[in-house]
Amino acid sequence: MADGADLRDMSLPELLAGTVGDEEIVAEVPLGGADRLAVTPTRTLVYRGDGLLSDESVAEYSHDVERIAVSTGRRKAKLTLGYGLDGDETISVPAKRVDDVLHPVLAGVLSATGVTDPGESVVRTFRFSELTLVATSERLVKHVGSAVWDEEFEEFAYDDITDLDFEEGTVATAVVLTHGGRSERFKAPNESARAVRETLVDAVCAYHGVDSLEEFRVTVADEDDAAAGDDDRSTTDFGEGPDPLSASPVADAEAEAESGLESSSSTEAAAESVPASGGEATPDREAAASQETAAGEGPTGGRESSSSVAEESAGAPDVESVADPLADDPLAEEPIADSETEPAADADRTARSEPDFASDAAGEATAEEVAAAEAAEAADPAEPDAFDGSPFESAGVEGEDLATEVAELRHAVEQQSERLDRQSALIEQLIEELRRGR
């Protein structure tokens, strides 16, 4: 039975297998036909099969790079590996394979440069314009810039993350990482937001050994409470201590004792005085109140009642003195007679005015007006011209002229239609000849 190395040698072309040697191939990406890309922990190998333009070959690219850039065209994409003073190297791959190639190459570079630890795997790589996210099994690597990766990167270890949240927007979704008492925010397009969310949540939960983001938050909260309890228990209790405002504790104790005796004696005195004053004072107070009431109501009330009666008697009019002058006066009936005759006078004036306005209310023409209108119609029976009194004149188009103009327009339209038909035929003929390769 063949071992793993023999099986690998059987699946790889002989030239590529010889170049790999004793290293392990961690990833392999087909590039079309016999071409393929193989990634080892230290280098990337590109195998080109034998063809019309070139012979079989293998190109090697070390992972000890300082910068990775990607440029994509319609059919091909280029990965540029920057080696600092040693210059740059370019890997050409099909445009549809660029993401499949970038992921293992970037993982190998992060491992070779010490960004990731041995045994740490790269879960997924996201590239959004000038933002690159690399989610590993232990951390999140973020890079912002025209390059996919260089030494100006940021990393967030899952061990330091205390919360993970996502805020959806109309165009992009914000990812909020809480770590070390501060928050880190970055946005991902909505079309890739779900993949980013699931990748980060799965990686963080797997690292902390929980099944969901809610369970992860509960675990973090419990850890914080336990840490706070440890801090409280570690604090030494020295008691309340002396009062800083007290200069002499002995004097304060004596003052409190004296104040207690004084308060007890005052309480007993008050208890003895309450029944003596409460039982005998009630009749005396009632008698005094009744005397004061009687004294206050005596002279004052009498004067007020007598004065009010006098005023009422003085101010009341005599009924007989008011009625007698009216009964004796012979002219008392004249206002009644005037009030009865005035409506009659008004009625007579209204009756006299009705014949004067009868013809105006009817609004009918008189016989003279009707005769004058009939005489005017007989003198000028023709209808007036619509243009009389205006600066405009009638066009005066006759029926024969209109028919001539319509015929000329019809002829012009027919000629234009014939020209359009000929042009359409010429265009179709030109297209047919171009299709035949002429």
C-alpha positions, 0 to 999 in steps of 0.5 A, a space after each residue: 500500500 502506498 503512503 501519503 507521499 506516494 499518493 501525492 507524487 501520483 497526483 502531481 506532475 513529475 516536475 511539480 512534485 520534484 520542486 515541492 520536495 519534502 514540504 507539505 502542500 497545504 492548498 492547491 488551486 487549478 488555473 485551467 487546463 494542466 496549469 495549477 497553483 500549489 502553496 506550501 508553508 514557505 512558498 507558492 509554486 505555479 505550474 505551467 503545462 506544456 503548450 504551443 507557446 511555452 514548455 512545461 515549467 514551475 515558478 517559485 515565489 517565497 512567502 517572505 514578502 512585505 506587501 501584496 497587491 492585486 490588480 484585476 482586468 477583464 480576463 486576467 488578474 495579477 498578484 504582485 508580491 513586494 520583497 522590498 529591496 529585492 524587487 517585486 514578483 508577479 503571478 498571473 492568474 485567470 480573473 475568475 480565480 483571483 480570490 481562490 488564489 489570494 486566500 492560500 497565498 495570504 495565509 502562507 505569507 501571514 504564517 511565514 512573517 509571524 503574524 499567525 502562530 504555528 497551527 493557526 489556520 486562516 478561515 476566510 479572506 474578504 476583500 472590499 475595495 480598500 479593506 481586507 479582512 482575514 479571519 483566522 482561528 484565533 484573531 481577525 487581521 484588518 488592513 486598509 489601503 490600496 494594497 491587500 496587505 503590508 506591514 501597516 495592518 491591525 489584528 484583534 485577538 479573540 481572547 481580548 474581544 468582549 462583544 461582537 455586534 452588527 449594525 445593518 444599513 441601507 448600503 453597508 453593515 457596520 461590524 462593531 468589535 469591543 475589546 480592551 474597553 474600546 470599540 472598533 468599527 468597520 463596514 462591509 457591503 450588504 451583499 457580503 455582510 451575511 458571510 462576514 457575520 457568520 464567519 466572525 461569529 463562528 470563529 469567536 464562538 469556536 474559540 471561546 467554546 460556546 454555541 451562540 453569540 448570546 451565550 458568548 456574551 453571558 460567559 463574558 459577563 460572568 467572567 467580569 462579575 467574578 473578576 469584580 468579586 475578587 477585587 472586592 474580597 481583596 480589599 482590606 476592611 479597617 472599620 469605621 474609625 473615629 469621627 474626624 469632626 470629634 476633638 475629644 471622644 470623652 467629652 462627647 460621651 459626657 455631653 450625650 449623657 447630660 442631654 439624655 437626662 435633660 430630655 427625660 426631665 422635660 418629658 416628665 414635666 410635660 406629662 404632669 402639666 397636661 392633665 391639670 390644664 386640660 380638665 379645668 380650662 374647658 368650662 372657663 373658656 366656654 364661659 368667656 367665649 359666651 360672654 364675648 359673644 353676647 357682648 359683641 352682639 348686644 349694642 352693635 347688633 341692635 344699632 345695625 337692625 334699627 339703622 337698616 329698618 330706618 333706611 328701608 322706611 326712608 327709601 321706600 316710595 309711596 305708591 299712592 303719591 306716584 299713582 295719583 298724578 298719572 290718574 289726574 293728568 288728562 294727557 296720559 292717553 296721548 302716547 297710546 293714541 300716537 302709537 296706534 296711529 303711527 303704523 297706519 301712517 307707515 302702511 299708507 306710505 308703503 301703499 303709495 310706493 308700490 305702484 312706483 316700483 312695480 315696473 322696475 321689479 317686473 324687468 319687462 321691456 316697454 312697447 317703445 323698446 320692443 318697436 325700436 329693436 324690431 326696426 333695427 333688425 329690419 334695417 340690418 338683417 346680416 350677422 356682424 363679422 367676427 373680426 369687426 373692431 379688431 386689428 386682425 383680418 380673415 385669412 380668406 382661404 378658399 376651398 380650392 387652395 386648401 385642397 391644393 395644399 393638402 395634395 402637395 403635403 401628401 405627395 411630400 410624405 409619400 416621397 419621404 416614405 420611399 426614401 426611408 424604405 430605400 435606406 432600410 434596405 441599404 442598412 440590411 444589405 450592409 449588415 448582411 455583408 459585414 456578417 459574411 466578412 467583407 
